[in-house]
Amino acid sequence: MKWPAYLFFFVMAIIVANREIQTEGTGGWAKNLPTWRHQPADGLIWRVISMVMMAGHEVTGYHLYHIGGLLLWFHLPFFFDIKWNWANEFRVISLFIIWSNTQDFLWFVFNPNFRVFGGFNGTTVPWHQFWGPVPKDYFFALVFSLGIACLGDLPRFNFHFCKELSMVWISYAIAAISLAAFIPKNWE
């Protein structure tokens, strides 16, 4: 993929994060939304959906359709001129994981009710478990997305996409942290 495409995905992450802020406000993880909820303990199907799509969090109707719709959107190239195969599927999934975590972090960057520097922790963000200054979901996503990307490169023994993905992670992290330093929080 070319860098303009990665820039497009970053801009889309900003747009989706801001749309989600308008929907959720201060109540992260759809806390204040009138939506159905299932805990992973509610049965095998909810446990699987929670682990696969929600990083172990409770399954809400809002997030199931939000994440499902975005994942479907990421598959749009297959309906045009990109050939579907397992290597390309692994690329789509790994990019979606990176994009989802970037979008999640940008939710905190742009949300006037949260601070990234000095206020991004398990106390102010109870729906995330933190390992140091970063939600543990972000660590798992990094490892999982790179693993899936390398798995897609494995049949050709060409780890170009896996290396490229590493640079995307670094670039998105730098861009998101830079935005956090300069976005004003007094929008009223």
C-alpha positions in Angstrom: 0.0 0.0 0.0 1.2 3.5 -0.7 1.7 6.3 1.9 -1.3 8.3 0.7 -3.5 5.4 1.6 -2.1 5.3 5.1 -2.7 9.0 5.4 -6.3 8.5 4.2 -6.8 5.8 6.9 -5.3 8.2 9.5 -7.7 11.0 8.5 -10.6 8.5 8.6 -9.5 7.5 12.1 -9.7 11.2 13.1 -13.2 11.5 11.6 -14.5 8.3 13.2 -13.0 9.2 16.6 -14.8 12.6 16.5 -18.0 11.1 15.4 -17.8 8.6 18.3 -17.1 11.5 20.7 -20.3 13.2 19.5 -22.2 9.9 20.2 -20.6 8.8 23.5 -19.5 12.1 25.1 -17.9 11.4 28.5 -19.2 7.9 28.7 -16.6 5.7 27.0 -17.4 2.2 25.9 -21.0 3.3 25.3 -21.5 3.7 29.1 -24.5 6.1 28.7 -26.0 4.8 25.5 -29.3 3.0 25.4 -27.9 -0.2 23.9 -28.1 -3.8 24.8 -25.1 -5.3 26.7 -23.6 -8.8 27.2 -20.7 -9.7 29.5 -18.3 -12.4 28.4 -19.7 -14.5 31.2 -23.2 -14.5 29.5 -22.3 -17.5 27.4 -19.9 -19.0 24.9 -21.0 -16.9 21.9 -20.6 -13.6 23.9 -17.2 -14.7 25.2 -16.0 -15.4 21.6 -17.4 -12.1 20.3 -15.9 -10.3 23.3 -12.4 -11.8 22.7 -12.4 -11.6 18.9 -14.0 -8.2 18.4 -13.9 -6.4 21.7 -10.5 -7.2 23.2 -12.3 -8.9 26.1 -14.6 -6.0 26.9 -18.4 -6.3 27.3 -20.3 -6.6 24.0 -22.7 -3.8 23.3 -25.0 -3.4 20.4 -23.4 -0.1 19.6 -19.9 -1.6 19.4 -20.9 -4.8 17.6 -22.5 -2.8 14.8 -19.8 -0.1 14.9 -16.9 -2.4 14.7 -18.6 -4.9 12.4 -19.5 -2.1 9.9 -16.0 -0.7 10.0 -14.4 -4.1 9.4 -16.8 -4.6 6.5 -15.7 -1.2 5.2 -12.0 -2.3 5.3 -13.0 -5.2 3.0 -14.3 -2.9 0.3 -11.2 -3.2 -1.9 -12.1 -6.8 -2.5 -15.3 -5.7 -4.2 -13.3 -3.6 -6.7 -10.0 -4.8 -8.1 -8.1 -6.4 -5.2 -8.0 -10.2 -5.5 -9.1 -11.9 -2.3 -6.6 -14.5 -0.9 -5.4 -15.3 2.6 -2.4 -13.0 2.4 -4.5 -10.0 1.5 -7.1 -11.0 4.1 -4.3 -11.0 6.7 -3.2 -7.6 5.5 -6.7 -6.2 5.8 -7.2 -7.6 9.4 -3.8 -6.4 10.5 -4.4 -2.9 9.1 -7.9 -2.9 10.7 -6.3 -3.7 14.1 -3.8 -0.8 13.8 -6.5 1.5 12.6 -8.9 0.6 15.4 -6.3 1.3 18.1 -5.2 4.5 16.4 -8.9 5.6 16.3 -9.4 4.6 19.9 -6.4 6.7 21.0 -7.6 9.6 18.9 -10.9 9.4 20.8 -9.0 10.5 23.9 -6.9 13.0 22.0 -9.9 14.9 20.7 -12.4 14.3 23.5 -12.5 17.5 25.6 -13.5 15.4 28.7 -10.2 13.5 28.8 -6.5 14.4 28.9 -3.9 12.3 27.3 -0.9 13.7 29.2 -1.4 13.2 33.0 -5.0 11.9 32.7 -4.8 8.8 30.5 -4.8 6.0 33.1 -6.9 3.3 34.7 -8.5 5.7 37.1 -9.9 8.1 34.5 -10.4 5.4 31.8 -11.8 2.5 33.8 -12.9 0.5 30.7 -9.2 -0.1 29.8 -6.6 -2.0 31.9 -3.3 -0.2 31.7 0.2 -1.6 31.6 2.2 1.5 32.6 1.0 4.5 30.5 -0.6 2.4 27.8 -3.8 0.3 27.7 -2.9 -3.4 27.6 -5.2 -3.8 24.6 -2.7 -1.6 22.6 0.2 -4.0 23.4 -1.8 -7.1 22.4 -3.0 -5.3 19.2 0.6 -4.4 18.2 1.8 -8.0 18.6 -1.3 -9.5 17.1 -1.4 -7.2 14.0 2.3 -7.7 13.3 1.9 -11.5 13.8 -1.0 -11.6 11.3 0.9 -9.4 8.8 3.9 -11.7 9.0 1.6 -14.7 8.6 0.3 -13.2 5.4 3.9 -12.7 4.2 5.0 -16.2 5.2 4.0 -18.2 2.0 6.2 -15.9 -0.1 9.0 -15.6 2.6 8.8 -11.9 2.0 8.3 -9.9 5.1 8.0 -6.5 3.3 4.5 -5.9 4.5 5.3 -6.9 8.1 8.2 -4.3 8.1 6.0 -1.7 6.4 3.4 -2.3 9.1 5.9 -1.7 11.8 6.6 1.7 10.3 2.9 2.5 10.1 2.5 1.7 13.8 5.4 4.0 14.6 4.1 6.8 12.3 0.6 6.6 13.7 1.8 6.7 17.2 4.0 9.7 16.6 1.2 11.5 14.8 -1.4 10.7 17.5 0.9 11.8 20.3 1.8 15.0 18.4 -1.9 15.8 18.0 -2.4 15.2 21.7 0.1 17.8 22.5 -1.5 20.5 20.3 -5.3 19.9 20.3 -7.1 22.5 22.5 -9.5 21.0 25.0 -11.8 24.1 25.4 -14.2 23.6 22.6 -17.1 25.5 24.1 
